Amino acid sequence: MYRTNTCGELRIENAGEKVTLAGWVQRTRKMGGMTFVDLRDRYGLTQLVFDEAKDADLCDKANKLGREYCIQVTGIVSERQSKNPKMPTGDIEILAEQMNILSTSLTPPFKVEDDTDGGDDLRMKYRYLDLRRPVVRRNLELRHKMTILIRNFLDSREFIEVETPILIGSTPEGARDFIVPSRMNPGQFYALPQSPQTLKQLLMVSGFDRYFQIAKCFRDEDLRADRQPEFTQIDCEMSFVHQDDVIDLFEEMVRHLFKEIRGVDLPAKLQQMTWHEAMRRFGSDKPDLRFGMEFVELMDVLKGTGTFSVFDQAEYIGGICVPGCADYSRKQLDQLTDFVKRPQVGAKGLVYVKFNQDGTVKSSIDKFYTPEVWAQLKEKMGANDGDLVLILSGDNANKTRTQLCTLRLEMGDRLGLRDKNKFECLWIVDFPLFEWSDEEQRLMAVHHPFTMPNPDDIPLLDTAPEKVRAVAYDFVCNGIEVGGGSLRIHDGELQAKMFKILGFTPEKAMAQFGFLINAFKYGAPPHAGLAFGLDRFVSIMAGLDSIRDCIAFPKNNSGRDVMLDAPSAVDAKQLEELQISVDLGQE
C-alpha cells in the first residue's frame, strides 16, 4: 500500500504515530528554514512540514515540488503550533522524514481549489483536474450517496433493478432521437433511448410488478442549465396501482432522501395542485412556492373603462404585488421594462403602480385611471402602502401568464427570496392529455402516447380531445420539475384510439409500437410509473444552479465534450464500413 492513512482522517489523538500519506500537492510555502506543503487527496487536506535543520536534502527536494505533483510522504504526526480550525486536520501536521515523487505535473491551467480562477470552458477542457476540487468532488459524493439511498429504499419496497437496452428502435414522438448506424444492417439505425418507457411497460406485462433502474437516457434537444444530451433517470414502474399509490410511495422516498441528505423534514403529505390552478396562480406547471407574489387577474378592475386602449383590447390582464418595493427608482423600473421586452420573455411592455408609504399612488399610466380605480386595484391585489404592483397584459392568456411567471421569478431572485436552503415541494396533477403543435399542425401528447386519459373524460376523446385530462403527475421542488409519471393505457382498444387522435395510421402505429400493442394482447396488468431526473435532484440537494457540476463529465451548452473533442468527424474507413456518405451541402 502506498499509504497507511488518508489526508482527511488524522487527528490530535494520532500524535506520535508514524504514518505514510499519498496525494497531490495543493500549495507549498517556505518560511525560513521550514517548508510547508498542503497535501490533498479525495478525503481532505493535511499539512506536511519539512525542516532544513533536520534534513537539508529532503527540504530542498520539497522546495522543488510543483502544484499537483503526486507524492508519497512518511513522517510523524505532531500537534500544530498554529492550529487551523477551518480544517478537520487543522490540529496536526506531519513532520516529514521521507518523500517519494510518484509523478510530476505541468503547471495546472487553473487553481485546483474551491475558489478557482478557471472559467467554465477551461474547467470542462481539463475536467480531470476540475474533479480534484473538493467542491466538485463533494457533488459526486452526494450523487453516490443518493443513488445508494434510492436503491436501498426501492429494494426494501420489493422493487427489482432491471437493465434495459441502450440500442433500441427509433420512436420519434417527442424529442429528437440520437441515432446509431448498424454496420451489420446497412442503411438501418438504432436509437439511443429517450427513456426506457415502452421497455418498462413490457416488464409489467412480464409480471415484474415493481421495476426500477438508474437509467442513462438521451435526447437530441437544445440545452439549458438543467439539460444535457445524456442524463440519468431514476426510472420506476409498478403494476396493480392507482395514482395515489404511486404518489404516496414516492413521497415517502422523497421524504427519506431529504431527511438523510439535508436533515430536512418535509410535510407528512405534500400539496397537490391541478395544472389549471398552477397556470392560473403562477403561470407555470412547476411553480416555485418558496415565496408569494401569486397572480391576480385584473380584467374586472382595469378593462372596459375606455381610457386605456391597451387594457381595453387585452384578453388577459394580470399582476403581482411586490411587497416593500414602492421605493423602486425610475431606473430600476426601466430595467424591469427592458427585461420583460427581451425576446426570451416577449412582453410588449410593463405597467407599474406604486402604493407609496404616504398613501399616494404613482403609476406609469396614472393619467388614465381615477383614484377610485386605484383603490379597487389596491384592494384586489391585497397591497399595502409601500408595495409595488407590476402588471402585464396580452391577447393570449396562457402566453401572458408565462411572461408574468418569468417576471415573478426575476423579482424573487432580485429580492433574494429563492433560498437554496429552503425546500417547497408539491405534485402537479390533472395535466391536459394533448397539446396543439403549430409546427406539426396536429395534437401531440403532453407526456407520451401511453398516458391514461382521466376515466371521466374518455367520452371527450371523440368530441373534444383537447379538453381531456391525463392521469399524470409531476413532482416539483423549488420551481423545478424533478420527476413525473402517469398511469399507462393497458387496454388495446383505448391505445388504438389514442394513436388515431395523434395522427397515427394503424400501419404506422404497428410499425413503431407493434411490440407493445401485441404484448397488450397477453393479459397486460393496470400499471403506472414515474421517473425522477437524478441530475436535477442532486443539483437541488447540492444547491447548484446547473446540473453540470453533479455530472462527472458533462457537455457544454453546445452539446460538446470539450475534453474529448466530441462530437467529431470519423475516419473515412469507418463510414465506408457503415456504407454511409456525408454530404453537408458544401459547394
N, C-alpha and C positions, 0 to 999 in steps of 0.2 A: 504494500500500500504506500502511496506517495504521501499520505498524511495520517496522523493519529487523531486529529480534530479538525473541525471546520472553522472558518473565520468568524462565525457568529455565536459560538457556544461557550467560549471560555469566560469564566467569572472569577471574582476575587477568591473564592474558595479553591480555585485551581492553582493559587500562588505556590511557587516552589516546584511545580511539576515540569518535567522535560517533555516538550511536545514538538510535533512536526506539522507545519501548515503548508498548503499549496494553494496558489491562486494567482490573481493578476494585480500588478502594481497600479494603484489609482493615482498616488502622488508621492513625491519624495521631498523632504525638507532637510537642509543641512544647517545645523546650529552649533557653531564652534567645532569641537571635536566629536560631535554626535550627529548621526544621520538617522532621520525618522522616515519610515516607509509605511504607508497605509496599504495593507494587503486585502484584496476583496475576492470573495467567491460568491456563490449563489446564496449563501446563508448569512452573510454580513461582512463586517469590516473589522480588522484587528491591526493595531499599531505595532510595528517592529522597530527595535532600537539597535543600531549598530554603533559601538563605542570604539573610537580610534585608539584610545589608550589601551584597550584590551586586545584588539586585533586590527592593526592598521590596514593589512591587506584586505580583510573582509569588509572593512568600512570603505576602502577605496572602490571595491567591487560594487558596493551598494550605491555609491555616488554616481556610478556609471549606468545605473538602471534607468530605462526609459518607461514612459507611461505604457501600460498594457503588456509589459514583459510578463511572461508566465514563469513563476519561480517557486522553488521549494525551500523552506527555511526551518531549521531546527534550533530551538532555544529554550530558555527557562521563563515560565510565566512569572511576572513580577507585578507588584502593586504600582500603579502610576502615581507619580508625584503630582502631576497636574491632570486631574481627572476630567473626563468629558461626559457630563450627564446626558447628553443628547445621543450617545452611542450605547447600545446594550453591553458592549465590551469596553466601555469607557473607563472602567476602574482598573484595567490591567493593560500590560504591554508585554511583548516578547523580547527578552534580551537575547539577540541572535548570536549563535555560536557557529553556525554552518549555513551556507546557502548554495543552492544549485540553480542555475538559469536553465529552465526547461525549454524555453522558446523566447526568442527576441520578438520585437514588434516594431513595425513602422510607426511613426507618429500618427495617432488616430486623427481623422478629419474633424472631429468634434470632441468635446469633453464627455467622457463616459460617466456622467453623474446625473443625478435627478435634475439639477439646474443646468441643462446642457446649452451649448451655444450653436447646436446644429439645427438647421431648418428641416421641414418635413421631408422634402425630396432627398436631401443629403442623408438623413437618418434612414430613409427607406432604401437608398442605394447600398448603405452599409448596415443593413438590418441586423446582421450577426453581431455587430458592435452595439447597436442600439439595445438589443436584447440583454446586454450585460448591465444596463442601467437598472438600478433597483426598482424605480417607479414602473418600468415596463415589465420587469420580471414579476413584480407583485400582481400585476393584472393577469398574467398567465397562471400564476399560482392560484389566484382566485377562481379562474376558469376551471382549473383542475379540481379544486375543492367543490365547486358547484356541480360538476359532472358526477363526481363520486356521490355526493348527497342525492342527486337526482336518481342515479342508478340504484342506490340502496333503497330509496323511498319506493320507487316503482317495483323493485324486486319484492319488497315486503307487501305489496298490494297485488301480487300474483301476475305481474306483467313479465313477459319474456322478451328478451332483446333478440331481434332477428335482423340480419344484414340483408338488404335488398340490392339488386344490381345497380351499377353506375352506368353501364352501357345498355340503353333501352331504346325503344322506338320513339320517334318524334310525335308529339301531340300538341301542335301549335295552337292551342286555345288559351290565350292569356299572354304572358310574357314570351319573349323570343327564346327559342332553344339554342344552346350550343350544340353543334353537330360534329360528328366524328366519322370520317370516311372509313369504309371497310375494305381492306386490301383483298380479302378472300371473296368479297362480293362486290365487284367493280360497279360503280355508279350508285351504290347504296350506302346509307349512312345510319349510324347510331345517333342517339341524342343523349346528352347528359341530363339527368333528372332535375326538373324544377322542384319536385318534391316526390316522395315515394307514394303519392296519393293512391293510384289505382292498385299498386302492389300491396299496400297495407289493407286495402279493401278485399283483395283476393285472399289475404291471410285470414280475414274474418270468415270468408266463405270456407276456408280450410279448417276452421274450428279453433284457431289460435285466438281465443276470445279477448286476450289482453296483450297487445304488442307495443313495444317501443323501440326506438333506435335513435342514437345520436348520429344524425344523418347529414352527410355532405350534399348540398343542393347547389344548382347552378342556374342563373338567369342572365340572359344577354340583354341587359337593360341599362339605361342611363344611371350614373352613380350619384349618391349623395352621402352625407356623413354617416347615415345609418344603413348604407347598402354597399355590398361588394358583389362582384360577379359570381364568386363562390362563397357560400356561407353555410352555417351549421344550424340544423333544427333539432329540437327535442321533439321527436315525431311519435305520436301515440294514436292508438285506435282501440276501441272497445266494442264488444258485442252485447246485445240484450240490455241496452241502456237508453234512458231518455236524456234530454238536455240537462236537467237538474242534476242527474247522476254525474255527468262529465264535469260540470261546473263545480259541484261540491268536492269531488275528488281532487281536482287540480287547484282549487282554492286551498285545500289542505296542504298540497305540495308547496304552493307559493308561500303560505304562512310559515311552513317549515324552513324554507330557504331564507326568508327574511330574518327569522329568528336566529338561525345558525350563522348566517353570514354577517348580518348587520346588527344583530341584537334588537331588532325592531319587532314589536308585537302588532301585527295587523288586526283589524276588527274580526270578530268571530264570523261575521257574514259580510261579504263585500257588497257594495251598492251595485244594482243593475239599472241600466238606463237604456231606453229604446233608442234606436238610430235616429228616429224622427225627433225625439226630445233632445238628443245631443246636438243635432244640427240646429234646432230652434234656439237652444240656450247658449251654444258655444260655437256654432258654425263648423264643427269638426266631429268626425266619428271617433276621434281619440282625444277627448278634452283633457286639458291639464287642470285638475281640481285643487292644486296647491294654493290657488288664490281665486278671488271672486271676479268682479267685472263681467257678470253674466249679461248677455244681450237683452235689451229691452226694445220691443217693436214700437215704433213711434208714429205709425200711419195715422192713427186717430187724433194725434196731437198736432202734427206738422203738415199733413197733406190736406189739400182741398180748401186752403184759405184764399187762394187766388192771388197771393202776394209773392210767393217764391216758386217760380215755374219748375225749377229742378226737382223740388219735392212734390209738387203737384202732378208731375208726369211720372214719378217713380212707382215701380211695382213693389218696392220694399224700402223702408227707412228703418234703420236700427242704430242703437247707440250703446256705448259703455260708459260707466261712471268711474272716473279715476280719482280715488279719494286723496284729498290734500294737495292736489296739483293745480289749483286755480291760479297759483302764482307763476305758472309757466310763462316764460317770456315770448315775445313775438318770434324771436329767432328759434326757440325750441318748437313752437307750433309750426313754423315754416318747415323745419326739419321733418316733422311728422307728416306734413302735407306732401313733401317730396318723397317720403318713404312710401306712402300708400299709392303714389303715382308711378313708382318703379314698375317696369314690365312684369317682374315676378309677382307683384300684388295686383296691379291692373285697375285700381280705382281712378276715377276721373278727378276726384278732389276730396277734401275733408272739411267738415263743418265742426267748429268748436263752440262750446258755451261755457263761460267761466261764471260760477256762482261764488262771487268774492266774499271774503270774511265780513265785509261791512254791509252785506245784503244787496249790493248792486250786481247787475248782470252785464257781462261783456261777451259779445259773440261776433263771429265773422259775418253773421247775417242778421245782426240785431235790428237793422232798419226795416226788416221785412215782417217782424212779429211784435205783438203788443206785450206789455208786462204781464197781462193775464195768461198769454200762451207760455211765457217763460215760467210762470208759477205752476201751470199744469205740467210742463216738462220736468220741472224740479221734483214735483210730487211723483210723477210716473217713473222717473229714474231712481227715486229714493235718494236723491242727492242732498248733501248738507252744504252750508256755507263753507267755502274753501275747496270745494270739489270741482273737477273739470269733467265735462261731458264731451265725448267725441262721437261724431255721427257720420255714417256713410249711407248712401242710397244708390239704387240702381234699378235696371229693368228686369233683372233676374234675381229672385230671392236667394236661391242657394249660392249663386256666384257672389252676391254681395255679402252674404253671411261668411263665406270663406275669406273674403277680403277683410271683413271685420275681425275674424278669428286671427289673422296674421297681425293685425294692429293690436289686438288684445295681448297676444304673446310678446310682441315687441315692448309694450308697456310693462308687462310682467318682468321682462329682462331688465328694462331701464330702471325699474324700481326695486330690483333685487328680490322679487317675490318668488322666483323659481329656484328655491333652495334645494341643492342636490342631496342634502341630508334629510329631507322630508319626503315621504312617500305617500302618494294618494293613488290607490288602485281601484278599478271598477271593471265591470263587464258591460260591453255594449251588445244589445240583443235586438232581435227583430229587424235585421237588415233587409233592404229590398233584395229580392231574388235576382232581378235583372236590372241592367242599366243600358241606356241607349248609347251606341257608339256612332258619332258623326263620321268617323273615318271608315268604319265598316258598313254604315247605314243599316244596322240591324241591332237587335237586342243582344247583349252579352251577359254572361253570368257574372255577378258581382264577385263571387268566390270561385266556384268552378262548376262544371255541368252536373256534378254528382250530389249537389246540395239539396236536401229535402225541403220542399215547399211547406209552409205552415198548413197543417191539415184543414184549418178553417178557410184558407184561401185557394184551395185546389180548384174549386169551380171557376175562379177567375182566370185560370190558365187558358181557358178557351175564349174568354171575353175581354179581359183587361190584364194581361200578364204583367204589365208594368206596375200594377198595384199589389202583386203577390209578395208576401213577406217570406223570408227564409228562416228556417230553424238553424240559425247561425249565431255565433257568439265570438267576440274578440275580448281578449284580456288587455287592458290598457293601464299603464303606470306612468304617472307624471307626463302625460301628453304623448306617450309613445306606445304604439301598438306592439306589444311584446309577443303576443300569441293569438291564435284564432282557430276556429274549427266549426264544425256543423254536424247535424245528423245527416246521414247519407241516404240516398234513394236505394232501396234494396228490391223494389218491385220493377220488373222488366217493362211493363206497360207504361208506368209513370216515367221511367227513364227514357223510353222511346218518345214520349210526349215532350219531355224536356229537350231532347236533341232536336225535335222538329221545330220548336219555338226558337231555338238558337240557329236555325237555318241549315241544319244537317239533313241531307237526304238519308234514307235508310242505308243506302250503299256506303256513303261517306262515314256514317256512324259505325257501321260494321267494320269498315276498313281501319278506322282509327282505334275503336274500342271494342271490337268483336270479342276479344278475350274476356273482357269484363261482362259484356252482355250475355255471352254463353255461360259464364260462371254463375250468373244470377239464376240460371235455369235449374241449378242443382241445390236448392234449399239455402238461399242466402239469408243469414240472420239479420234482424234490425241491428244497425251498428252506427257508431259515431266516432269522431276523433277530434284531435286538437294538435297543433304544433306551436311550440314556442321558438322564437329566434334566440338561440343560445348567445350569439354575439351581442345582440341588443340587451339581453338580460344581464350579461356580465358587465356591459358598459354602464348600465343603470346602477348596479351594485357598486361599481368602482367610481361612480361619479364622473364619468367621461362624457365629453361632447360628441365623440366619434367612436365607432366600433373598431377602428383600425388598430388602436393600441391594446386591444384584448385579443388580437389575432396574431399568431407568430409571424407569418409572412404575408402581409396584406398587399393588395393592389392600390395604386394611386387613383386620383379622381378621373383619370382617363382609362382606367381598367388595365393599366400596365404594371408589371412587376419590374421595377427599375433595377433591382438587384440581379435578376436572372435575364433581364432584357427580353421579356416575353409580354405579348406575343411577338414572334419574329418570323422571318421567311424560313422556309425549309429547303433542304437540298433538292436539286432537280431530280436526283435519282429516286428520292422518296416519292415525289409527285408522280414520277413515271411508274413506280410500283403500284401506286394507287389509281393509276390511269386518270389522273386529274391534270388539267391545264389551268393556268391562272391568267386571266385577261382583265387587267384593271382599266381598260379603255384608254390606255396611253397612246398618243399619236407618235 
